[in-house]
Amino acid sequence: MPQSSIRRFINDYFVAQTFLTRLPCPAGVDHSGEALGRSTAWFPLVGTLVGLAAAAAMAVSLHFFEPLLSATLCVMATVLLTGAFHEDGLADSADGIGGGFSLERKLEIMRDSRIGTYGTVALLLGVLLRIFALAEIPAPLVFSALILAHSLARFSSLPLIYFNTYIREQGTGKPFAAQVTPARLGAATIYCGLLWLLLPGTLWPALIIAFLATLGAQWYFRRKLGGITGDTLGATNQLVEASVYLALAARI
């Protein structure tokens, strides 16, 4: 592989890491719109790293606390690591869709940095759902659940971008609109499949539920907005993560 291609791959990984987390970025990284679009192929890997950090936080917490408090500390750790990036998208999506009647008004509300009633309720329910579901998953399965959930959650953005219309003229997700190619979507899909095979535990229910959650989110946002925005990608991320935990916490 040419050295220039290797440098570009490394550059694009750090672009994805900087976009999705609060981790520092090396100097000299190209953050152009084109690089941001290419970085989507690395989203699941960044999700894996977030999941590993979450699993480490959960493992340490379980040595000192009961599962419910440990799950709370674990979710807190991921919020700090990601800067509540996806939680913000969930809150904005709930406010816009819940409070607007026309598409223009919905998008205007979603752009507003202030949080409203719908956003507050969605945010609280989303956080509580993740905490309580995580607390129900026994160790060591919970560690695999965290890694897979965060990986699939970041992956969910790729099919949504590829198969849907980005409805804003500008916005967080605009650079991705034309950059999620079949090759990048395929590579990310293969990565998630291999991760599922390598992680210990019975995880197939999580794959099915994550797939259905992504399809459901796509149907819902098409119906309500006619497409997607950066905020709806964040909302889907939260939905997929919570769905994985619920699937693995279920007593079936």
N, C-alpha and C positions, 0 to 999 in steps of 0.2 A: 504494500500500500504506500503511495507517495507520501512524503513527509508533510506536504501541504494538506493532504486529506486528514492525516492524523491530527494535525494542529486544529483543523476545522472541527473535527469530532470533539476534541477536548474543549475547544471554545464553546461549542453548542451545548455541551453538558453543563458548563459553568453558567451559561445564560439561563438554562432551565433551572438550575439550582438557585440562582439569584432571584429568578421570577417567582418561584414557588416557596422559598424559605427565606429566613433572615440570616442564613449563613454568609460569611464574608466571601467576596469574589476577588480573585487575583487581578492585579493590574494588567491592563492591556487587552482585556476581553472585549470583543466586538459585540455591542448590544444593539446593532441595527435591526430594523424591522425584519429583514431577510433572515438574520441569524436567530431572531426570536421565533420566527416561523419554523425554521429547521429544528429548533430545540425541542419541539413537541415529541420527537422520537425518544427523547430522554426522560419524558415525564414519568413513566412507570418506574424507572430506576431511581429517580429522586424520591418517588413515593416509597420505594423499598428502604431507602436510607432513613426517611422519616419514620417508617414502621420499625426499623431496627432501633432507632432512638426511643420510640415509644415502648418497645418490648423491653429495652434495658431499664427504662423508668419503672415499668410495671414489675419487673423482676426484683429490683431493689426495694420497691415499696412493699411488695408481698412479704419480704423478710421482716417487716416491722408492723404492718397494718393488715386489717381485714380487707377482703376483696373490694368492697364498695369504696372505701377511702383510697385504696391503691388505684382503682380505676379512675377516680377523680383526679388524683395526682398525675396519672398517665395522660389524661386528656388535657390537663393544664400544661404539661410539658410539650405536647404537640401544638397547642395554641401559641405558646411562646416561640417555638421553633419556626412556625409558619407565619407568625404575625397575624393570626386570625384571618388570613387572606380569604379562605373559602367560606368561613363563617360570615364574613362581610357580604359575600355574594349571595348567600342564603337569605340574609336579612333584607338586602336590597331587592331581591327577587320577590320575596313575600310582600314587602311594602308596595312595590310597583303593581304586581298582579292583583293584590287584594284591594288597593286603594284607587286604582285608575280604571276608567271606563273605556277610553279610547286608547289606541296604541301609542299615540304621541304622549298622552298623559302618563301612561304606565312607564314609558321610557324616561320621561322627565322626573318622575318620582324615584325611579331606580338610580338616577344620576345624583340625586340629592344625598349629601353625606349624612344628613340627620336620620335617625332611626325612628320608625313609627310603631304603632300598636302591632300590626301584622308581623313586622320584622322582629320585634321584641319577643312575641309569642313563638315564632318559628325558631328563633335563636335559642331560647330557653328549652323548648321541647327537643330540639336537635341535640343540644349538649346533654340534657338529662337522659335522653334515649341512649346515646352512646355510652354514658357512664354506667347506667343500670344494666344494659346488655353486656358490656364488657365484664362487669362484676359476676355475671352468671356463667361465663365461659371458664371452665376449669383449667388450671395449669397442668401440663405445659401447652395445651391447645391454644390458650389465649395468646401466646407469643407468636405462633404461626398466624393466628387470626389478625393480629395487629400488622404484621408485615404484609400479608396478602391484602388486607382491607385498604391500607394506604396506597399500595401499588395499583390495585384495581380502580380506586377512586381517582387517581391521577390519570390512569389510562382512559377513563370514561370520557374525558374531554376530546380525545382523538376521533372516535366515531361520531360524536355529536357535531364536531366541526366539519368532518368530511361529508356527512350525509345531510347537513342542514344549511340554511341560509343565515349568514351573519347580518342582522337587521340594522345595526348602527353604521353610520358613515365613519365614525371614529370610535375608539374605545379600547379597553384592555385586550379583547380578543381579536381585534381587527387584523393585526399582523399574521395571525394564524390561518385566516380564512382561505387563502390559496396555497398554503404551505403544507397542509396535511395531505401528502401524496399516498397512493396505494402502497408504495414501498415502505414509507414511514409507519403507516397504520399496520401493515403486515409485520414489520419488525417488532413493533410494540406488542402486537398480539402474540407473537411467538415467544417473546420474553415473558409475558404474563403466564402463558401456558407452561413454560419450563419452570417458572417459579412455583406454580401450583404443584407440579410433579415433584419438585425437590423438597418442598416444605413438609415436615412431618405432620401427621394427623389426617383425619377424614375431612377434607375441605371442599369436596365437590358440591355440597349444598350452597356454599358461598359463591361459587362460580355461577350457578344457575340464578340465584337471587340477584347477584350483581348485574347479570345480563338483563334480567327482567326489569330491574330498577332503572337501568340506563334506557331501555326501550320505553318504559313508562314516562320517564322524564322527557324524552324526545317527543312523545305523543302530546304530553301536557303543554310543553312550551310552544310546540307548533300550533296547538289549538288556541292558546291564550295570546301568543305574540306573533305567530307566523314564522318563527325561527328562533335563533339563539342570540345571546349576548355574553359578554364575559361574566356577568353576574349569574346567569343561568348555568354556566359551566361550574362555577363555584358551588351553586346550590346542588347540582347533580353530584358533585364530588362528595358533599356531605351526605346526600341520600344513599349513595353507593356504600360509603364507609359504614353508616349505621345499618344498612341492610345486611352487610356481611356479618356484623356482630350479631344481629338478630337471628340470622340463619344458623349460626354456630352455637347460639345460646338456647335455641329451641329444643324442647324435650320431645324428640320424635324417634 
